[in-house]
Amino acid sequence: MGAELARAAQLDRDLAEQLIERARREGVNLVGEGGLLSGLVKLVLEGALEAEMTEHLGYEKGDTAGTGSGNSRNGTSRKTVLTDVGPVELDIPRDRAGSFRPAVVPKHSRRVQGFDAAILSLYAKGLTTGEIQAHLAEIYDVDVSRDLISRATDKVSEELDAWRNRVLDAVYAVLMIDAIVVKIRDGAVANRPVYVAVGINLEGERDVLGMWVGTGGEGAKTWMTWLVELKNRGVQDVLIACCDGLKGLPESIGNIWPMAEVQLCVVHMVRASLKYASTKHWAQIAKELRHVYTAPTADAAEARFTEFEDVWSAKYPAVVAVWRRSWEHFVMFLRFPPEIRKIVYTTNMIESLNSRFRQATRRRGHFPDENSALKALYLVIRDRQPNRPNATGRTRNWKEAINTLAGYYGDRVTDHQ
């Protein structure tokens, strides 16, 4: 089997090299109308269509077995379809009974599977319909209307609805929640929060559990509505919930999952601290706070923060208050070994996702409605990038982490594995 795959891969490479060499020699394009790849795609698609017709009729082309069968081939009809290498003109076989329904190029379809995927990938990267139209014209030498592009992206709406209502796991080891602001037109263009929840289940699989558009500013009461929805979709227990320092949010989480331990995001706490300090002191304050949240134990962190407090409380009492007010939910992660600390001390996983969200929304300016915003953000989630942190995927070194969590949470872990 391995040898056959190797031979097939070598044949693919040989064919690619031959096509490139021919393109150089004859001065022709590989893609676009009249390109070499277009001709190759035409051969493959027409061969597949002919195979479908043979299966439909039950006999090969030219075979006398078809005589008197009640149905036979009836020539071809010409049709141009859009493909990933540009427009391709096909000769579609017909049968006399008119009952042939090809699957590879369905009736009334003007583009083959894969072309829509290219459009969705560009849309997920933040290109507007106009920019996608220009890109396809430049790269594939094909004129695609904005309406066609919109229809291609609209197809994802049903998938989005199913994704937002899917059943979730009963237990999540870690739940991270955060919000990003996007511009949405609702009469007038306004800033609207988009609430995002990311979970890590007991198998170490990361997933975006939900995404919702709110009104006004981010609020703990609104978060409670979305957390109840997660519970209704199957989440019965959360071991550790990581969030920012939004007032009332730890209490909202506790109302939904009473046994959940709330860890405040350290990065958010540092940012909140710096808002109360002069920029000339930011570097020094951040450095000293790092000594606090990297302390080996909770007692050591308390001692180091006391030293920080002695130095800065007179000048910046509000900075000290940020940490004292949230100390119970900050210090929680320090009782864990390093493999757990790295996972729960910050919502960086969502921060990374939010960064990609911003890239996808910045160029658009604003969205015409909530659904358009959710559709664009969902495509960002679905568009996994190689060698980049993605919101979905496996968590590194999870075996060590889950064994440690089992030691702390016992049956809440082992009964669901």
C-alpha positions, 0 to 999 in steps of 0.5 A: 500500500505504501509503495503504491501511494509513493508511486502515485505521489511521484506520478503527481509530481511528474505531471506537475513538472511536465505542466510547468515545463510546457507552460514555460516552453509554450509561453502559456498560463497554467490557470485562467481561461485557456490555461493548461490546468483548465484543460486538465480539469476539463478532461477529468470532469468530462471523464467523470461525467461519462463514467456517471452516464455509463453507470446510469445507463448500465452499458459502456459507450458504443456497446451494442448491449444498449440496443433496445434498452429504452434509453441511450446517449443523446449527444452532449450540451455545452456548459461553462463552470467555474473551478479553482483554476478558472472557467472550464467549458464542458461537454455534458453528456445527455440521455434520450429519456432526460433522466440523467442527473450528474453528481459531479457537475449537478444540473443548473450548477455553474461552479464545481465544488471547491470554488465556493471553498476558495470564496469562503476562505477569502471571506474568512480572511477579511476580504469584502465581496468587492475585493474577492471579485477583484482577486478572482478576476486577477488570479483566475481571469474570471468575472464573478458577480458580487451576488454570486459571491454573496450566495456562496457565503450565504450557504454557510448560514445553515451550517452556522445555525446547526453549529450554534445549536449542537449538543456539547459535552457534559463536562469541560475541564476549562471554560474560557470566556471573553468578548470582542466589539464589532460594528453592526448596523441596526438603523445606525452603525453601533459598537456591539459586543460579541460574546465568545466561549471556548472550552477544553473537554476531558480529552483535551480537545479545544472548541468554540462552544458558542458565540452570541451578539449582545447589545450595549456594553459587555455585562455579567447579566448578559453573560449569564444568559449565554452560560445558561444556554451552554448548560441547556445544550449539555454542559453540566459541569465546569472544573475551571472557568477563566474570565476577565475581571468584569464585575459580577461575572464570577458570581454569574458563573457560580450560579450556573455551575456551583462547583466551578472554580473561577480563575481571573485572567492574569493578562487582563488584570495587568492591563487593568492595573496599567490603566491607573498608572502613568505610562512612564511606570508601565514597564516597572509595574509590569515587571514587578507584577510578573514576579507575583503571578509567576511565584511558586506558591500562593504564599510566595505570591502574597509576600511578593505582592505585599512588597509591591503594595509597599512601593506603589500603594501611595502613588497608585492605590487603584492599581493595588485595589485591582489585585486585592479586590480579585485576589481570591480568583487570581491566586487559585491557579497557583496551587496547580503545577506548571502543566495546568498553570499554562492552560488556565492563567490567561484567556490568551486562547480567545485573545488569539482568536479575537486577533483573527476576528479583528483582522476579518472585521477591520477591512469591512468597516461594519456589518449590515446585520447580526447574522452577517457578523456571526457568519464572518466570525464563524468562517474564521473559526472554521478556517484552520491555519497551519502552524498557527494557534487555532481555537479548535484542536488538541491541547499539548501535553494533555495527558499530564494535565488531565492526570493532575486534574483528576487528582484535584477533582476526583470523580468529576473527572474520572466518572466522565472519561 
